Amino acid sequence: MKKLLSLALLAVAGYVIYQQVEDSKAEQELWTQATSE
């Protein structure tokens, strides 16, 4: 049971980090587009 719980926590943490990375990537692209013109 503990193994399952830690696995779930790991999955959630990984997902949150992934979302933050994707958000910052999108933000970087917006800044690049906005400042290149």
C-alpha positions as a printed Julia matrix, in Angstrom:
37×3 Matrix{Float64}:
  0.0    0.0     0.0
  2.8    2.42    0.87
  4.5    1.66   -2.42
  1.33   2.57   -4.3
  0.98   5.82   -2.36
  4.57   6.88   -3.0
  4.16   5.99   -6.66
  1.05   8.18   -6.86
  2.85  11.07   -5.14
  5.74  10.7    -7.56
  3.37  10.75  -10.53
  1.62  13.89   -9.26
  4.94  15.64   -8.58
  6.2   14.71  -12.03
  3.01  15.99  -13.65
  3.18  19.31  -11.78
  6.81  19.81  -12.78
  5.97  18.91  -16.39
  3.13  21.46  -16.45
  5.42  24.19  -15.08
  8.05  23.42  -17.71
  5.45  23.52  -20.48
  4.05  26.82  -19.15
  7.48  28.45  -19.02
  8.23  27.2   -22.55
  5.02  28.76  -23.85
  5.84  31.99  -22.0
  9.32  32.06  -23.54
  7.83  31.66  -27.02
  5.39  34.51  -26.36
  8.24  36.77  -25.21
 10.31  35.81  -28.24
  7.45  36.65  -30.59
  6.63  39.9   -28.77
 10.2   41.17  -28.64
 11.31  40.09  -32.12
  8.91  42.45  -33.88
